[in-house]
Amino acid sequence: MGAKNPSGNFSRTETLERSGDRPINSTRLWVRVADVMQEDVVTIRPDETLVTATKIMAEKNVSSIVVVNNSKVIGILTKADLLKKVMPANIPAEELKISQIMSAPVEVISPDLFVLDAGNIMKTKNIKRLPVVAQGQLVGIVTQTDIFLAMERKCARHKPGPKIIPKIVKRWYRTEAAYRKAAQAWQQHESLDTVTKHLRNAVNEALAVLKIVGEPNLQFSEVQSLFNLLDSSKITAKEALDQTRNVLNFLGNHAPPEAGLWYIEPRADDT
């Protein structure tokens, strides 16, 4: 067990099948992939032909098919694959195997993953759908549309407006990113001023969320106390990180539902 790394791992996507280990405040009503995924997944074997695949896609009215071999997900076939790979292959459709044109390896996720994480993977990888796997078995599939509708339904309860949701999410992303920069600065032994500058930015981004939802006049003594502490020389960089994380969690917990719903909690990870 090494030293604590105070940076959040918001964009950690190197593991294909991931559990929902994101630094998110568990006291909030979060939406997981299991809540929005489609459980009735259309599948096909890799030794099937293109003719079979196109027939299934037409009958099921789907734009993709998950390729499985012995119940294990090994690829995915989309309409884009058909357009980009079938013609160049110059092989008769009845002879062209799915294994020759499918996209592989395929990114898969856990049903316990939060939908915001799934959306972040899609954006990073430039993909529109993710098979959902639990204990090595395909249990569903989630698409960009599924995630968008989930966010829309969840926020509709608090009526923040369609233009407000992206702004809220963007500000929380910036909050977490600024905190991560501060943590990285500390790890690289940069000056205390550099660390506190990023931490102040993180708190200001969090406060901006409250302004977006129409609560610009909220006065938090915890915030002012933190700013006073960051301005002083009586604090170490590690203490500044810990105190800022506490204040950010405080703001996330006390934000109105339409803002707090999307809060990203910075976390210290083992390195």
C-alpha positions as CSV (number, residue, x, y, z in Angstrom):
1,M,0.0,0.0,0.0
2,G,1.6,3.2,-1.1
3,A,1.1,6.9,-0.3
4,K,-2.2,8.4,-0.8
5,N,-2.8,10.0,-4.2
6,P,-5.4,12.8,-3.7
7,S,-6.3,13.2,-7.4
8,G,-9.6,11.9,-8.6
9,N,-9.6,9.3,-11.4
10,F,-12.5,10.7,-13.4
11,S,-11.3,9.5,-16.8
12,R,-9.9,6.2,-15.8
13,T,-10.9,4.0,-18.8
14,E,-7.9,1.6,-19.2
15,T,-9.9,-1.3,-17.6
16,L,-12.4,-2.6,-20.1
17,E,-14.9,-4.2,-17.6
18,R,-15.2,-1.7,-14.8
19,S,-17.1,-1.6,-11.6
20,G,-18.7,1.6,-10.5
21,D,-15.7,2.8,-8.5
22,R,-16.1,6.5,-9.5
23,P,-15.5,9.2,-6.9
24,I,-19.2,10.1,-6.6
25,N,-21.1,11.1,-3.5
26,S,-23.0,7.9,-2.6
27,T,-25.6,9.8,-0.5
28,R,-27.0,11.2,-3.7
29,L,-29.6,9.5,-5.9
30,W,-27.3,8.3,-8.7
31,V,-28.3,6.5,-11.8
32,R,-26.3,3.4,-12.7
33,V,-26.0,1.6,-16.0
34,A,-28.2,-1.2,-14.7
35,D,-31.1,1.2,-14.3
36,V,-31.1,2.4,-18.0
37,M,-29.5,-0.4,-20.1
38,Q,-31.4,-2.5,-22.5
39,E,-31.5,-6.1,-21.3
40,D,-32.8,-7.7,-24.5
41,V,-29.6,-7.7,-26.4
42,V,-29.4,-8.9,-30.0
43,T,-26.4,-11.2,-30.5
44,I,-24.7,-13.2,-33.2
45,R,-21.9,-15.7,-33.4
46,P,-18.6,-14.8,-35.1
47,D,-18.9,-17.7,-37.6
48,E,-22.3,-16.4,-38.9
49,T,-22.4,-14.7,-42.3
50,L,-23.2,-11.1,-43.2
51,V,-26.5,-12.2,-44.8
52,T,-27.6,-13.6,-41.4
53,A,-26.5,-10.4,-39.6
54,T,-28.3,-8.0,-42.0
55,K,-31.5,-10.1,-41.8
56,I,-31.4,-10.1,-38.0
57,M,-30.8,-6.3,-37.9
58,A,-33.7,-5.7,-40.2
59,E,-36.1,-8.0,-38.3
60,K,-35.1,-6.6,-34.9
61,N,-34.8,-3.0,-36.1
62,V,-31.5,-2.5,-34.5
63,S,-28.3,-0.7,-35.6
64,S,-25.9,-3.0,-33.9
65,I,-25.4,-6.7,-32.9
66,V,-23.1,-7.9,-30.1
67,V,-20.8,-10.7,-31.2
68,V,-20.5,-13.5,-28.7
69,N,-18.5,-16.7,-28.6
70,N,-19.3,-19.3,-25.9
71,S,-21.3,-16.5,-24.0
72,K,-18.3,-14.2,-24.0
73,V,-18.5,-10.8,-25.7
74,I,-15.7,-10.6,-28.4
75,G,-16.9,-7.8,-30.7
76,I,-19.7,-5.7,-32.0
77,L,-21.1,-5.2,-35.5
78,T,-22.7,-1.9,-36.3
79,K,-24.2,-0.3,-39.4
80,A,-21.0,1.7,-39.7
81,D,-19.0,-1.5,-39.9
82,L,-21.2,-2.6,-42.8
83,L,-20.6,0.6,-44.7
84,K,-16.9,0.8,-44.1
85,K,-15.8,-2.8,-44.2
86,V,-18.2,-4.8,-46.5
87,M,-17.4,-3.1,-49.8
88,P,-13.6,-3.1,-49.3
89,A,-13.7,-6.7,-48.4
90,N,-14.9,-7.6,-51.9
91,I,-16.3,-10.9,-50.7
92,P,-19.8,-12.2,-51.4
93,A,-22.2,-11.5,-48.5
94,E,-23.1,-15.1,-48.1
95,E,-19.4,-15.9,-47.6
96,L,-18.3,-13.0,-45.5
97,K,-18.1,-14.0,-41.8
98,I,-18.9,-11.7,-38.9
99,S,-15.5,-12.2,-37.5
100,Q,-14.0,-10.5,-40.6
101,I,-16.0,-7.3,-40.3
102,M,-16.9,-6.9,-36.6
103,S,-15.2,-4.2,-34.4
104,A,-12.9,-5.9,-31.9
105,P,-11.8,-5.8,-29.1
106,V,-15.0,-4.2,-27.8
107,E,-15.2,-1.9,-24.8
108,V,-17.5,-3.3,-22.1
109,I,-18.7,-1.9,-18.8
110,S,-20.2,-3.1,-15.5
111,P,-23.9,-2.6,-14.8
112,D,-22.8,-0.9,-11.5
113,L,-21.0,1.9,-13.4
114,F,-22.6,5.3,-13.1
115,V,-24.2,6.6,-16.4
116,L,-22.0,9.7,-16.3
117,D,-19.0,7.4,-16.4
118,A,-20.4,5.4,-19.3
119,G,-21.1,8.7,-21.2
120,N,-17.5,9.8,-20.5
121,I,-16.2,6.5,-22.0
122,M,-18.3,6.9,-25.1
123,K,-17.0,10.5,-25.5
124,T,-13.4,9.5,-25.0
125,K,-13.6,6.4,-27.2
126,N,-15.9,8.1,-29.8
127,I,-18.4,5.2,-29.6
128,K,-22.2,5.2,-29.3
129,R,-22.9,2.0,-27.4
130,L,-21.4,-0.2,-24.8
131,P,-22.2,-3.8,-24.0
132,V,-22.8,-4.4,-20.3
133,V,-21.0,-7.4,-18.7
134,A,-21.3,-8.9,-15.3
135,Q,-19.2,-11.9,-14.1
136,G,-18.2,-12.5,-17.7
137,Q,-21.7,-12.7,-19.0
138,L,-23.5,-10.2,-21.3
139,V,-26.4,-8.7,-19.4
140,G,-27.3,-5.7,-21.5
141,I,-26.3,-2.8,-23.7
142,V,-26.4,0.9,-23.2
143,T,-26.4,3.6,-25.8
144,Q,-25.9,7.4,-25.9
145,T,-29.6,7.8,-26.2
146,D,-30.2,5.7,-23.1
147,I,-27.9,7.9,-21.1
148,F,-29.4,11.1,-22.5
149,L,-32.9,10.0,-21.6
150,A,-31.8,8.9,-18.2
151,M,-30.3,12.3,-17.4
152,E,-33.4,14.1,-18.9
153,R,-35.8,12.0,-16.8
154,K,-33.8,12.4,-13.6
155,C,-33.5,16.2,-13.9
156,A,-37.1,16.6,-15.0
157,R,-38.1,16.0,-11.4
158,H,-36.4,19.3,-10.4
159,K,-37.2,21.2,-13.7
160,P,-33.7,22.7,-14.3
161,G,-34.5,23.2,-18.0
162,P,-32.8,21.5,-21.0
163,K,-30.1,24.2,-21.3
164,I,-29.1,24.0,-17.6
165,I,-28.2,20.3,-17.3
166,P,-25.1,20.5,-19.6
167,K,-23.9,23.6,-17.8
168,I,-24.2,21.9,-14.4
169,V,-22.4,18.8,-15.5
170,K,-19.6,20.9,-17.2
171,R,-19.0,22.9,-14.0
172,W,-18.7,19.8,-11.9
173,Y,-16.3,18.4,-14.4
174,R,-14.2,21.6,-14.1
175,T,-14.4,21.4,-10.3
176,E,-13.0,17.9,-10.3
177,A,-10.4,18.7,-13.0
178,A,-9.1,21.7,-11.0
179,Y,-8.8,19.6,-7.9
180,R,-6.9,17.0,-9.8
181,K,-4.5,19.6,-11.1
182,A,-3.9,20.7,-7.5
183,A,-3.2,17.1,-6.5
184,Q,-0.8,16.6,-9.4
185,A,1.0,19.8,-8.5
186,W,1.4,18.5,-5.0
187,Q,2.7,15.2,-6.3
188,Q,5.3,17.0,-8.5
189,H,6.4,19.1,-5.5
190,E,5.3,22.4,-7.1
191,S,4.9,25.5,-4.9
192,L,2.1,25.9,-2.4
193,D,0.8,28.9,-4.3
194,T,0.3,26.7,-7.4
195,V,-1.6,24.1,-5.4
196,T,-3.8,26.6,-3.7
197,K,-4.5,28.4,-7.0
198,H,-6.0,25.2,-8.5
199,L,-7.9,24.5,-5.3
200,R,-9.4,28.0,-5.3
201,N,-10.5,27.4,-8.9
202,A,-12.1,24.2,-7.9
203,V,-14.2,25.8,-5.2
204,N,-15.1,28.7,-7.5
205,E,-16.4,26.3,-10.1
206,A,-18.5,24.6,-7.5
207,L,-19.9,27.9,-6.4
208,A,-20.7,28.7,-10.1
209,V,-23.0,25.6,-10.1
210,L,-25.1,27.2,-7.4
211,K,-25.3,30.4,-9.4
212,I,-26.5,28.5,-12.4
213,V,-29.5,27.1,-10.5
214,G,-30.4,30.5,-9.2
215,E,-28.8,30.5,-5.7
216,P,-26.0,33.1,-6.1
217,N,-26.5,34.6,-2.6
218,L,-25.7,31.5,-0.6
219,Q,-23.1,32.3,2.1
220,F,-21.1,29.4,3.4
221,S,-18.8,30.1,6.3
222,E,-17.0,26.9,5.4
223,V,-16.0,28.4,2.0
224,Q,-14.8,31.7,3.5
225,S,-12.8,29.9,6.1
226,L,-11.2,27.7,3.5
227,F,-10.2,30.7,1.4
228,N,-8.7,32.4,4.4
229,L,-6.8,29.2,5.1
230,L,-5.5,29.0,1.5
231,D,-4.3,32.6,1.7
232,S,-2.3,31.9,4.8
233,S,1.1,30.3,5.1
234,K,0.0,28.1,8.0
235,I,-1.0,25.2,5.9
236,T,0.7,22.4,4.0
237,A,-0.3,21.4,0.5
238,K,-1.6,18.1,1.7
239,E,-3.7,19.9,4.4
240,A,-5.0,22.3,1.7
241,L,-6.1,19.4,-0.5
242,D,-7.9,17.6,2.4
243,Q,-9.7,20.8,3.6
244,T,-10.7,21.7,0.0
245,R,-12.1,18.2,-0.6
246,N,-14.2,18.5,2.6
247,V,-15.6,21.8,1.5
248,L,-16.4,20.5,-2.0
249,N,-18.2,17.6,-0.5
250,F,-20.1,20.1,1.7
251,L,-21.2,22.1,-1.3
252,G,-22.2,18.9,-3.2
253,N,-24.3,17.7,-0.3
254,H,-25.9,21.1,0.3
255,A,-26.5,22.0,-3.4
256,P,-30.2,21.9,-4.7
257,P,-31.2,18.6,-6.1
258,E,-30.9,19.7,-9.7
259,A,-27.2,20.6,-9.1
260,G,-26.2,18.1,-6.4
261,L,-27.5,15.2,-8.5
262,W,-24.4,15.4,-10.7
263,Y,-21.8,16.2,-8.1
264,I,-18.4,14.6,-8.5
265,E,-16.6,13.9,-5.3
266,P,-12.8,14.2,-5.3
267,R,-11.2,11.1,-3.7
268,A,-7.8,10.1,-2.4
269,D,-6.7,6.9,-4.2
270,D,-4.0,4.4,-3.3
271,T,-1.1,4.4,-5.7
